[in-house]
Amino acid sequence: MARIKRKSGGQRASSRSQASLENAAHVLTRMREGFSLTSASAEFGIDPRTVENFAGSALRKTKSGRYAAKASDRLVRVLVVPVQGGLKEYAVRGSRAVSVIASRLAAQRHFLATGDDSKLRMLRGATVNDTAGREVPFLTDLDELERLGDAGVLQFESIYARRA
């Protein structure tokens, strides 16, 4: 699995801190859905202080002193993306990139469920770059999508990479 590099010294993050970063990203998503930091943290089994440590730049304090998630963030997430021949992990920066990839996956699933490729066609121009600046591919080959779908490759619970 791809690991996220820490800023200081270029050392790789431990799988524990990588899991904490992933859980902090999940907490931010829940907070954007209206949950409090405390309840969202409890749902993902992470201490709110750990969320502050890993995702503090994506939080703001309200007038009442509570934390709220900013509309978007620049946190790095490792996502699983369908590509020609299977699945591949990509590190992307920011909640907006995650949203584009999630829209892609929803369009692919819609095609597999209905045979309607209109949502795939609507997203063809939407591009996302990984943290190295390379474009994350968008699989629109209908035959390949059907092959991967029939093989069960596209049935995963989360777009986030699996932890070791």
Residue pairs with C-beta under 8 A, 6 or more apart in sequence:
1 78
1 89
1 161
1 162
1 163
1 164
2 78
2 89
2 90
2 91
2 161
3 12
3 13
3 15
3 18
4 12
4 13
4 18
4 21
4 76
4 78
4 91
5 11
5 12
5 13
6 12
6 13
13 21
15 163
15 164
17 54
18 78
18 163
19 163
20 46
20 50
20 54
21 54
21 55
21 75
21 76
21 77
22 77
22 78
22 160
22 161
22 163
23 44
23 45
23 46
23 50
23 51
24 46
24 50
24 51
24 54
24 55
24 75
25 55
25 73
25 75
25 77
25 95
25 98
25 160
26 40
26 44
26 160
27 37
27 40
27 41
27 43
27 44
27 46
27 51
27 55
28 40
28 51
28 55
28 58
28 59
28 69
28 73
28 75
28 95
29 95
30 39
30 40
30 43
30 44
31 37
31 40
31 67
31 68
31 69
32 69
32 71
35 43
36 66
36 67
37 48
37 51
37 59
37 66
37 67
38 48
41 47
41 48
41 50
41 51
48 67
51 59
52 59
52 67
54 75
55 73
55 75
57 73
57 74
57 75
58 69
58 70
58 72
58 73
58 74
58 75
58 95
59 67
59 68
59 69
59 70
60 67
60 68
60 69
60 70
61 67
61 68
62 68
72 94
72 95
72 96
73 94
73 95
74 93
74 94
75 93
75 94
75 95
76 91
76 92
76 93
76 131
77 91
77 92
77 98
77 160
78 89
78 90
78 91
78 160
78 161
79 89
79 90
79 91
79 92
79 98
79 101
79 159
79 160
79 161
80 87
80 88
80 89
80 156
80 158
80 159
80 160
80 161
80 162
81 87
81 88
81 89
81 90
81 101
81 104
81 136
81 137
81 139
81 159
82 105
82 108
82 139
82 145
82 148
82 153
82 154
83 137
83 139
84 137
84 139
84 141
84 144
85 144
86 148
86 153
87 153
87 154
87 156
89 161
90 130
90 136
91 130
91 131
91 132
92 98
92 101
92 128
92 129
92 130
92 131
92 136
93 131
97 128
97 129
98 159
100 123
100 126
100 128
101 128
101 136
101 159
102 159
103 123
103 126
104 123
104 126
104 138
105 159
106 119
107 119
107 120
107 122
107 123
108 120
108 139
108 145
108 154
109 154
110 116
110 119
111 117
111 119
111 120
111 142
111 145
112 145
112 146
112 149
112 154
117 140
117 142
120 140
120 142
121 140
123 138
124 138
124 140
126 138
127 135
127 136
127 138
128 135
128 136
129 135
129 136
130 136
139 145
139 148
145 154
148 154
